[in-house]
Amino acid sequence: MCKGREIFIVAGALVLAGIVAGCASILTGTAHNLSVNSAPSATVVVNRVSAGLEGMKVYEGVTPAQIKLSKKYEYMVTISAQGYKQIKVPVTQDGIEGMFFLNFVCGGLIGFVVDYVDGAMYKMEPESISVTLQVASLPGQPANRLYAVFRTPDRNGDVHAFAVPMIRTTVSN
């Protein structure tokens, strides 16, 4: 009878270890929730920049955006709008989640492996991105000056671009 009880206790302990394995996976999750806002509204593109498949697009949309990213990878967020300077913001793994260390107590080796494999062990930064886009301008020129850009091929077929200042006139009645 004692053998049956010991088997029951060991089986129960294994089931409990399996349930609590991966403390960070359970308590903090495997996804990073990123909030992206801009003024004015703009296109947001998120590309993976780590762990192979660099440059792979994982999200495209417009601001404001709530984006769910896997903690297994790092990313580059590009915010752009026509007539404005493009902004790039990295989203990186910034240390280890505190919950990961609970595996010493209850998750054991299985918990460490699970949290590592699914990326739950990582903290991600930033949690939100909020930017004000700047009007695009030519280097060394005021941002409020307008230009027309003309592209033309030369004799060799190479394309050249020329920026010509626009003249603003006020029409009065």
C-alpha positions in Angstrom: 0.0 0.0 0.0 2.9 2.3 0.7 4.2 1.8 -2.9 0.9 3.0 -4.4 1.0 6.1 -2.3 4.6 6.9 -3.3 3.8 6.5 -7.0 0.7 8.7 -6.5 2.9 11.4 -4.8 5.6 11.2 -7.5 3.0 11.3 -10.3 1.3 14.3 -8.7 4.7 16.1 -8.3 5.5 15.5 -12.0 2.1 16.8 -13.0 2.5 19.9 -10.8 6.0 20.5 -12.2 4.6 20.3 -15.7 1.8 22.7 -14.9 4.2 25.3 -13.4 7.0 24.8 -15.8 8.0 28.0 -17.5 7.2 30.5 -14.8 7.9 33.5 -17.1 5.8 31.9 -19.9 2.8 31.6 -17.5 3.2 34.9 -15.6 4.4 37.4 -18.1 3.6 35.7 -21.4 5.6 35.1 -24.6 4.3 38.3 -26.5 5.4 41.9 -26.1 2.5 44.4 -26.5 3.8 47.5 -28.3 1.9 50.7 -28.6 2.8 53.0 -31.5 1.5 56.6 -32.0 2.5 59.4 -34.2 1.5 62.9 -35.2 0.4 63.1 -37.9 -0.9 59.5 -38.5 1.6 57.4 -40.4 2.5 54.0 -41.8 4.1 51.6 -39.4 6.3 48.7 -40.6 7.9 46.3 -38.1 10.8 44.1 -39.4 12.5 41.3 -37.5 16.2 42.0 -37.1 17.5 39.0 -35.1 17.6 35.2 -35.0 17.6 34.7 -38.8 15.2 36.0 -41.4 16.5 39.5 -40.8 14.4 42.1 -42.5 11.3 39.9 -42.5 8.2 42.1 -42.2 6.0 41.0 -39.3 3.6 43.9 -39.2 2.3 46.8 -41.4 -0.4 49.2 -40.5 -1.1 52.8 -39.5 -0.9 54.7 -36.3 -2.3 54.5 -33.7 -1.4 50.8 -33.5 -1.3 48.1 -30.9 1.2 45.4 -32.1 1.8 42.0 -30.5 5.5 40.9 -31.0 7.1 37.6 -30.0 9.7 38.1 -27.3 12.0 35.6 -29.1 13.3 38.3 -31.5 14.4 41.9 -31.8 12.7 44.3 -34.2 13.0 47.6 -36.1 9.9 49.8 -36.2 9.8 52.2 -39.1 7.3 55.1 -39.0 6.8 57.1 -42.2 4.4 59.4 -44.0 4.7 61.2 -47.3 6.4 64.5 -47.0 7.9 63.7 -43.5 11.2 62.3 -42.4 11.2 58.6 -41.7 11.8 57.5 -38.1 13.3 54.2 -37.0 13.0 52.8 -33.5 14.6 49.5 -32.3 12.6 47.2 -30.1 15.2 45.1 -28.2 15.5 42.4 -25.6 16.5 44.3 -22.5 17.4 41.9 -19.8 15.7 39.0 -18.1 12.2 38.9 -16.7 12.2 38.5 -12.9 9.7 35.7 -13.2 12.2 33.6 -15.1 14.1 33.0 -11.8 11.1 31.5 -10.2 12.1 28.4 -12.2 14.7 27.8 -9.4 11.7 27.2 -7.1 9.0 25.6 -9.1 9.8 25.1 -12.8 13.1 23.5 -12.6 15.1 22.7 -15.7 12.0 22.2 -17.8 10.8 25.7 -16.8 14.2 27.3 -17.8 14.1 25.5 -21.2 10.5 26.4 -21.9 11.0 30.1 -21.0 14.2 30.2 -23.1 12.7 28.5 -26.2 9.5 30.6 -26.3 11.3 33.9 -25.5 9.3 34.5 -22.3 12.5 35.0 -20.3 13.2 38.4 -22.0 12.1 41.9 -21.1 11.4 44.0 -24.2 12.0 47.8 -24.6 10.3 50.1 -25.3 6.7 49.4 -24.4 5.4 52.3 -26.4 6.6 54.6 -29.1 5.2 58.1 -29.6 6.7 60.4 -32.2 6.0 63.7 -33.9 7.1 63.5 -37.5 9.2 66.3 -38.9 8.6 67.8 -42.3 11.1 66.5 -44.9 13.5 69.1 -46.3 16.7 69.2 -48.3 19.9 69.3 -46.3 20.8 72.8 -45.3 17.5 74.3 -46.4 14.6 75.5 -44.3 11.9 72.9 -43.6 9.1 75.2 -44.8 10.6 75.7 -48.3 8.9 73.6 -51.0 10.8 71.9 -53.9 9.8 70.2 -57.1 12.0 67.2 -57.8 12.6 66.3 -61.5 14.2 63.1 -62.5 15.8 62.7 -65.9 18.1 60.2 -67.6 21.4 61.3 -69.1 22.9 59.9 -72.3 24.2 56.8 -70.5 20.7 56.1 -69.1 21.7 57.1 -65.5 18.9 58.9 -63.8 19.6 62.2 -62.1 17.4 64.2 -59.7 17.2 67.9 -59.6 15.4 69.8 -56.8 14.0 73.2 -57.9 12.7 75.6 -55.3 8.9 76.4 -55.7 7.9 80.0 -55.5 4.9 80.8 -53.2 2.7 83.6 -54.3 -0.3 85.1 -52.5 -3.3 85.8 -54.6 -5.6 88.6 -53.4 -9.0 89.5 -54.7 
